Amino acid sequence: MENIRKIHLGKAKCAVDLGDGSERGEYVSQDYILSRLGRPMRCISLMYCYYPFDEEWPARISEVIGYENVDYQWGFPYDDYFPYTGGIGGDSNSPLFQQMRDIRRHGQDVALTITIDPNVSDEQLAAIGDDLCTFGRVLLRINHECTGNWFAFTKRASYEELGEFYCRACRIIKEKAPNVRTVLCAGGVEDMEKGEVHMEREFTQAIRETDIWSLDKYLALHWGWPYDVCDEDTYTHGISSVRETFDQFKASYERFRYICGGAEKPMVLSEMNADGDVTGAYGQAEMMGEFMRLIRDEKADWLNGFSFYQFRDRGRLGLEIQDPNNAEVGIEQPVMEVFREIISDPWFMPEIAETGGTELPVTLRWGNSEDADGIAVPIKLEGEPCFCELYFEDDSNLMMEINGRWFYKAPETKFVDLMPAFYNKKAGEARELTLKIFAPPASGENDISTEDGRYNYYYTLEKLPRIRIRFKPVAVCD
């Protein structure tokens, strides 16, 4: 393997994020998700809550009270997300932080949603910033869907106070963690003739101060889950036109810009899906495929990214549904294949460009999932590979791509089989393929003691892996 080239990983025209765990499902490891989707996402979205003054805290509230003692999903004293186990006196080795490290080791950024009691102190908010300062670029969504009335925080303050709290929380957390980018998920334009976003007055300052504008929207949703079965004679579900919903998103973006005096900020859809409880599994796949293709075909460059909610779900909002016999098993839904196809479209793929030649040893830089420097190594082909394997002698933590498929190498891993890159996509007439290599942080965290450690991680690659590539079986039976 010679003629090594430097490459830069940049942004997609529209990034793709993915929810992983919530009140409706458990966290699924990034190794498994990568094996199912074939490529990393920009961000993996985690859902947590922080109500430190409540008697039941820090337990997960449904485990204390029980589902049978409330009559709808948001009827608990506080939100039934996983408890945020950081902050003052927190545990940096709890599942939350293990998940964030898992996400970043696999070349993705953390999109962390926290619903927060608006009565928490400045010191408690600052401690959250301390928690996040080593995790590179973090998209932090505080008190999402804040113009609704279902989350516990909306019952503990007025909407004006919630807008003020958002600004206070963003300011204090970012003082400790300037690597954090704040995401405001408020109301959008609902009446196209009126043209204002919902509760515009209450959240004007938050719209102006946030880093990123966001909306949550489901083309179809059964909000009565899990307390009733969605059917024709129930009224706890709804459905919307793909075209009308898309137009509302765009109108919301334009209104956010107007409120900010024409300033442009990234616009994301932090939760997006069609609920199979309403549409059926095939209808879900059809609606989400139509929506994602509309983003591409309309060249919606005003949309920075969208997040599919979610990977595995106990209801029908997942690429997989959770096997009721075994929570560790997922059952693929038809929307999975549609999603895999769409995220392989160039509109949704991060751009990778050559930046010059280099030699070993070479220092690789990881900024975030849209800003990293790696290397590309050519691999000669004599035909369709029958064996294509990498053997390592170092403790590198790598994300690698070949023939359109991505692979992960953990520090302790010495062997990676690249053959899955050819099972569904043949090499064809190609006489050369390129192995692309990036090095996200092996621990999942940055070393913030270095000059630019809040934003960048560096790894010096001393030696390339040994490649074994063969174009026919070792033996065949006559």
matplotlib code that plots the C-alpha trace (Angstrom):
import matplotlib.pyplot as plt

x = [0.0, 1.7, 0.9, -0.8, -3.0, -4.3, -8.1, -10.6, -14.0, -16.5, -20.2, -23.1, -25.5, -28.0, -26.7, -28.4, -28.7, -30.3, -32.1, -30.8, -32.8, -35.6, -38.8, -39.7, -36.6, -33.2, -29.7, -28.3, -24.5, -22.8, -21.1, -24.5, -26.0, -22.9, -23.3, -26.9, -26.6, -23.1, -22.1, -21.8, -24.3, -23.4, -24.9, -26.5, -29.3, -29.6, -32.6, -32.1, -33.8, -32.6, -35.0, -32.6, -35.1, -37.7, -38.1, -37.8, -34.6, -32.3, -34.4, -36.1, -39.6, -41.6, -39.5, -40.6, -44.3, -45.1, -46.9, -50.1, -50.4, -50.6, -53.0, -50.7, -47.0, -46.3, -48.4, -45.4, -44.1, -41.2, -40.3, -39.7, -36.3, -33.1, -31.9, -29.1, -26.5, -23.9, -23.9, -22.9, -21.9, -22.5, -21.0, -18.8, -18.9, -22.6, -24.4, -24.9, -21.1, -20.4, -22.8, -21.3, -17.8, -19.2, -20.7, -17.5, -15.2, -17.3, -16.7, -20.0, -21.0, -23.3, -26.7, -27.8, -31.4, -31.9, -35.2, -34.3, -36.2, -36.2, -35.6, -32.0, -29.2, -26.5, -24.0, -26.0, -26.0, -22.3, -21.7, -23.4, -21.0, -18.1, -19.4, -19.5, -16.3, -14.2, -16.7, -15.8, -18.7, -21.9, -25.3, -27.2, -31.0, -32.4, -36.1, -37.2, -40.8, -41.0, -44.2, -46.1, -47.7, -46.6, -43.2, -42.8, -40.8, -43.8, -45.8, -43.1, -42.7, -44.6, -43.6, -41.9, -39.9, -39.0, -37.7, -35.6, -34.3, -33.2, -31.0, -29.6, -28.8, -27.1, -24.9, -23.8, -23.2, -21.2, -19.0, -17.7, -18.0, -17.5, -17.5, -21.2, -23.6, -27.1, -30.3, -33.6, -36.6, -39.6, -42.8, -42.8, -45.2, -48.6, -50.8, -49.2, -51.4, -50.4, -46.8, -45.7, -44.1, -46.0, -45.4, -43.1, -43.3, -42.4, -39.3, -38.1, -34.9, -34.2, -34.6, -32.0, -29.5, -29.5, -26.9, -29.2, -33.0, -34.9, -38.3, -39.8, -42.5, -44.0, -45.7, -47.9, -47.9, -49.8, -49.4, -51.6, -48.8, -48.5, -51.9, -54.2, -54.1, -54.2, -57.3, -60.1, -62.2, -59.5, -58.5, -55.0, -53.3, -52.8, -51.3, -50.1, -49.3, -45.6, -45.7, -47.6, -45.2, -42.2, -43.6, -44.2, -40.6, -39.3, -41.7, -40.5, -36.9, -37.7, -39.6, -36.7, -34.4, -36.9, -36.9, -33.1, -32.9, -32.1, -29.3, -28.7, -28.3, -28.4, -31.9, -32.4, -35.3, -34.4, -37.1, -38.7, -40.6, -44.0, -45.5, -46.2, -49.0, -50.9, -49.6, -48.6, -45.1, -45.2, -46.9, -44.2, -41.5, -43.4, -43.9, -40.4, -39.0, -41.1, -40.0, -36.3, -36.4, -38.2, -35.3, -33.0, -35.1, -36.0, -32.3, -33.3, -30.1, -31.8, -32.0, -28.8, -29.9, -32.6, -32.7, -34.6, -36.4, -35.3, -33.2, -35.0, -38.4, -40.9, -43.7, -43.5, -41.3, -38.1, -35.9, -36.3, -39.0, -37.9, -38.6, -41.1, -39.4, -36.0, -35.1, -31.6, -33.1, -34.4, -36.8, -36.0, -38.9, -39.4, -38.3, -34.8, -34.1, -35.5, -33.3, -30.2, -30.8, -31.5, -28.5, -26.2, -27.4, -24.8, -27.0, -26.9, -23.3, -20.4, -18.0, -14.5, -11.8, -8.1, -5.8, -2.4, 0.2, 1.8, 4.1, 4.1, 4.2, 1.2, -0.8, -4.5, -6.8, -10.4, -12.4, -15.9, -18.0, -18.0, -14.4, -11.6, -8.3, -7.4, -5.6, -6.6, -4.7, -5.1, -5.8, -5.2, -7.8, -7.4, -11.1, -13.9, -12.4, -13.0, -11.0, -10.2, -8.8, -6.8, -4.3, -3.1, -0.1, -1.1, -3.7, -5.3, -9.0, -10.1, -13.1, -12.5, -14.4, -14.0, -16.4, -19.1, -19.1, -17.6, -15.9, -14.8, -11.5, -11.3, -7.9, -7.7, -8.8, -6.2, -8.3, -11.0, -12.8, -13.7, -15.7, -19.1, -18.2, -18.6, -21.6, -24.2, -22.0, -19.6, -16.3, -17.3, -14.8, -12.8, -9.1, -8.4, -10.3, -9.4, -9.3, -10.0, -8.8, -9.8, -8.9, -11.6, -10.7, -9.9, -11.4, -14.3, -13.0, -10.6, -7.6, -8.6, -5.2, -3.7, -3.9, -7.0, -8.0, -11.6, -12.1, -9.5, -8.0, -4.8, -3.4, -0.1, -0.4, 3.0, 2.2, -0.5, -2.3, -1.2, -3.8, -4.6, -6.6, -7.4, -9.5, -10.4, -11.2, -8.4, -9.8, -13.0, -14.5, -14.3]
y = [0.0, 3.1, 6.6, 7.7, 10.8, 13.2, 13.6, 15.9, 14.8, 17.6, 18.3, 16.7, 19.0, 17.6, 15.7, 12.6, 12.0, 9.1, 8.7, 5.9, 5.3, 7.3, 6.8, 4.2, 2.2, 1.3, 2.3, 0.1, -0.1, 1.7, -1.5, -3.0, 0.1, 0.5, -3.1, -2.6, 0.8, 0.5, 4.1, 6.4, 9.2, 12.8, 12.7, 10.1, 11.6, 10.6, 11.5, 12.3, 14.3, 16.3, 16.9, 16.9, 18.4, 15.6, 13.0, 10.1, 11.4, 10.0, 6.9, 6.5, 7.6, 4.8, 2.2, 3.9, 4.6, 2.0, 2.5, 1.2, 4.2, 6.9, 7.2, 8.5, 8.6, 12.0, 11.6, 11.0, 13.6, 14.1, 12.9, 9.2, 9.6, 8.1, 10.2, 12.6, 11.1, 13.9, 17.3, 18.0, 14.8, 12.9, 9.6, 10.0, 6.3, 5.9, 4.7, 8.2, 8.9, 5.4, 6.0, 9.3, 7.7, 4.9, 7.4, 9.4, 6.4, 5.5, 8.9, 10.5, 13.5, 13.5, 15.2, 15.3, 16.2, 17.0, 18.1, 20.2, 21.5, 25.3, 25.8, 24.4, 26.7, 28.3, 25.9, 22.9, 24.2, 24.9, 21.3, 20.1, 22.2, 20.6, 17.2, 18.0, 19.9, 16.9, 15.5, 17.7, 19.2, 18.4, 19.5, 20.2, 20.4, 21.8, 21.5, 20.5, 20.9, 23.8, 25.2, 22.0, 21.1, 17.5, 17.7, 18.2, 21.4, 23.1, 22.7, 24.3, 27.7, 30.0, 29.9, 33.3, 31.9, 28.9, 31.2, 33.0, 29.8, 28.5, 31.6, 31.3, 27.6, 28.1, 30.9, 29.2, 25.8, 27.3, 29.2, 25.9, 24.0, 26.3, 23.2, 22.9, 24.1, 24.8, 23.7, 25.4, 23.1, 25.4, 25.9, 26.4, 27.9, 26.2, 28.8, 29.5, 32.6, 34.1, 33.1, 33.4, 30.6, 29.3, 31.3, 33.6, 36.4, 34.1, 32.6, 35.5, 36.0, 32.3, 32.1, 34.9, 33.5, 29.8, 28.4, 26.1, 26.2, 23.0, 21.5, 18.1, 16.8, 13.4, 12.9, 10.4, 9.8, 7.7, 9.8, 7.5, 4.8, 2.7, 3.3, 2.4, 0.5, 2.8, 2.0, 3.6, 4.3, 5.9, 9.6, 9.6, 9.7, 12.0, 12.2, 15.1, 15.6, 15.2, 18.2, 20.5, 19.5, 20.2, 23.6, 24.4, 23.5, 25.9, 28.6, 28.2, 28.6, 31.8, 33.1, 32.3, 34.3, 37.2, 37.3, 37.3, 40.2, 38.0, 36.2, 32.6, 29.7, 26.0, 24.5, 20.9, 18.5, 16.9, 14.2, 13.1, 10.0, 8.5, 6.2, 2.7, 2.4, 4.8, 4.1, 0.4, -0.7, -0.2, 3.2, 4.3, 3.4, 5.1, 8.4, 8.7, 7.8, 10.5, 13.1, 12.3, 12.3, 15.7, 17.2, 16.0, 16.8, 20.3, 20.9, 22.1, 23.8, 25.7, 22.4, 21.5, 18.1, 15.8, 13.1, 9.8, 9.0, 6.3, 3.2, 0.7, 1.3, -0.6, 0.8, 1.3, 4.4, 2.6, 1.3, -1.8, -2.7, -4.3, -8.0, -8.4, -11.7, -10.2, -6.5, -7.2, -8.2, -5.9, -6.7, -4.8, -2.8, -2.0, 1.6, 0.3, -0.5, 2.8, 4.6, 2.7, 3.6, 7.3, 7.9, 6.5, 9.3, 11.9, 14.7, 13.0, 11.8, 13.7, 15.0, 13.6, 15.5, 14.9, 17.6, 16.3, 13.6, 12.4, 9.7, 7.7, 8.4, 10.7, 12.7, 12.4, 15.1, 14.5, 17.7, 16.3, 14.2, 17.1, 18.2, 15.6, 14.9, 11.3, 9.4, 7.5, 4.3, 2.8, -1.0, -2.7, -5.2, -8.2, -9.0, -9.4, -10.0, -13.3, -12.4, -8.8, -8.5, -6.0, -7.1, -4.5, -4.4, -1.2, 0.1, 2.6, 3.5, 3.9, 4.5, 3.2, 3.2, 1.2, 0.7, 2.8, 0.8, 1.9, -0.3, 0.4, -0.8, -0.7, -0.2, -3.8, -5.2, -6.8, -8.0, -6.4, -8.3, -5.9, -8.4, -7.0, -4.0, -6.3, -8.4, -5.9, -3.7, -5.5, -3.9, -4.3, -3.0, -1.1, -1.9, 0.1, 1.0, 3.5, 2.6, 5.8, 6.0, 8.4, 8.3, 9.6, 9.7, 6.2, 7.0, 8.9, 12.1, 14.9, 15.9, 19.5, 20.2, 20.7, 24.0, 23.1, 20.0, 21.1, 21.0, 18.5, 15.1, 13.9, 10.5, 9.6, 6.6, 4.9, 1.9, 0.8, -2.4, -5.5, -6.3, -9.8, -9.7, -12.7, -13.1, -16.8, -19.3, -21.2, -24.4, -25.6, -29.1, -30.6]
z = [0.0, -1.3, -2.5, 0.7, 0.3, 2.9, 3.0, 4.7, 6.0, 5.7, 5.8, 3.9, 2.2, 4.7, 7.7, 9.1, 12.8, 14.7, 18.0, 20.2, 23.4, 25.0, 27.1, 24.4, 23.9, 25.3, 24.1, 21.4, 21.0, 18.1, 16.9, 16.2, 14.6, 12.3, 11.2, 10.3, 8.6, 7.0, 7.8, 10.9, 11.5, 12.1, 15.6, 17.8, 19.9, 23.6, 25.8, 29.5, 32.3, 35.3, 38.3, 41.2, 43.8, 43.4, 46.1, 43.7, 42.0, 40.6, 39.9, 36.6, 37.5, 35.8, 37.8, 41.1, 40.4, 37.7, 34.5, 35.9, 38.3, 35.6, 32.7, 30.0, 29.1, 30.6, 33.7, 36.0, 38.4, 36.0, 32.5, 32.1, 30.4, 31.7, 34.7, 34.0, 36.3, 36.0, 37.6, 41.2, 42.9, 39.6, 38.3, 35.2, 34.7, 34.6, 31.5, 30.1, 29.9, 28.7, 25.8, 24.9, 24.8, 22.6, 20.2, 19.8, 19.5, 16.4, 14.7, 15.6, 17.7, 20.7, 20.4, 24.1, 25.0, 28.7, 30.2, 33.2, 36.2, 35.5, 39.3, 39.3, 40.4, 38.4, 40.1, 39.0, 35.4, 35.5, 36.6, 33.5, 31.5, 33.4, 32.4, 28.7, 28.2, 27.1, 24.6, 21.6, 19.7, 21.6, 20.3, 23.5, 23.3, 26.6, 27.4, 23.9, 22.6, 25.1, 23.7, 24.5, 27.8, 28.4, 29.9, 33.7, 33.2, 31.5, 34.8, 37.0, 35.2, 32.8, 29.2, 29.6, 32.4, 30.3, 27.6, 30.2, 31.7, 28.3, 27.8, 31.3, 31.0, 27.6, 28.9, 32.0, 30.4, 27.5, 29.9, 31.2, 27.8, 24.8, 22.7, 23.2, 20.6, 22.0, 20.2, 20.8, 20.0, 20.2, 18.2, 14.5, 12.0, 12.3, 10.5, 7.1, 6.6, 9.9, 9.5, 13.1, 15.1, 18.0, 21.2, 19.3, 21.9, 24.9, 23.1, 20.9, 23.0, 23.1, 19.3, 19.0, 21.5, 20.5, 18.2, 16.3, 15.5, 15.8, 15.4, 16.3, 14.0, 13.2, 9.9, 11.8, 15.6, 18.1, 21.2, 23.3, 23.3, 25.4, 27.1, 24.2, 21.0, 18.0, 16.0, 13.9, 17.0, 19.1, 19.0, 20.3, 16.9, 14.0, 10.5, 8.3, 4.6, 3.7, 1.4, 3.9, 6.7, 4.6, 3.7, 7.4, 8.2, 5.6, 6.7, 10.3, 9.2, 7.4, 10.4, 12.7, 10.3, 10.4, 14.2, 14.1, 11.7, 8.7, 10.4, 9.3, 11.7, 11.2, 11.2, 12.2, 12.7, 16.0, 15.9, 12.6, 11.7, 10.7, 13.4, 12.1, 14.7, 12.5, 9.0, 9.2, 8.6, 4.8, 5.1, 7.5, 5.0, 2.2, 4.0, 5.4, 2.0, 0.4, 3.0, 2.7, -1.1, -1.0, 1.0, -1.8, -4.8, -3.5, -2.7, 0.7, 1.6, 4.4, 6.3, 8.1, 9.1, 10.4, 13.1, 12.6, 15.8, 16.6, 16.0, 18.1, 19.7, 21.9, 19.7, 16.0, 15.8, 15.1, 12.3, 14.4, 17.0, 20.2, 20.4, 23.2, 24.2, 24.5, 24.8, 23.4, 20.0, 17.4, 14.5, 11.3, 9.8, 6.1, 6.8, 7.6, 3.9, 2.8, 5.3, 4.3, 0.7, 1.3, 3.6, 0.9, -1.5, -2.1, -0.7, 2.7, 2.7, 4.2, 1.6, 1.6, -0.4, -1.1, 0.3, -0.8, -0.4, 2.8, 4.3, 7.5, 10.3, 9.9, 12.5, 12.0, 13.5, 14.6, 15.2, 14.8, 12.4, 9.9, 10.3, 10.4, 8.6, 7.6, 4.9, 1.8, 0.7, -2.7, -2.9, -6.3, -7.5, -9.8, -9.8, -7.2, -3.8, -2.1, 1.0, 2.0, 5.5, 7.6, 10.4, 12.9, 15.3, 17.1, 19.6, 17.2, 17.3, 13.7, 11.5, 7.9, 4.7, 1.5, -1.4, 0.4, 3.7, 7.0, 9.6, 13.1, 14.7, 18.5, 20.2, 21.2, 17.8, 15.6, 12.7, 10.6, 7.8, 5.0, 2.9, 3.9, 1.7, -1.3, -0.4, -1.7, -3.9, -6.2, -7.1, -10.7, -13.3, -10.7, -10.7, -7.6, -4.5, -1.8, 1.9, 3.9, 7.5, 10.3, 14.0, 16.4, 20.2, 21.5, 24.9, 23.5, 25.2, 24.3, 26.3, 27.2, 28.8, 25.3, 23.4, 21.2, 23.0, 23.5, 19.8, 18.4, 19.1, 17.4, 16.8, 15.1, 12.9, 12.7, 10.6, 8.1, 8.7, 6.7, 4.0, 2.9, -0.3, -2.5, -5.5, -5.4, -2.7, -1.0, -2.3, -4.1, -4.3, -7.7]

ax = plt.figure().add_subplot(projection="3d")
ax.plot(x, y, z, "-o")
ax.set_aspect("equal")
plt.show()
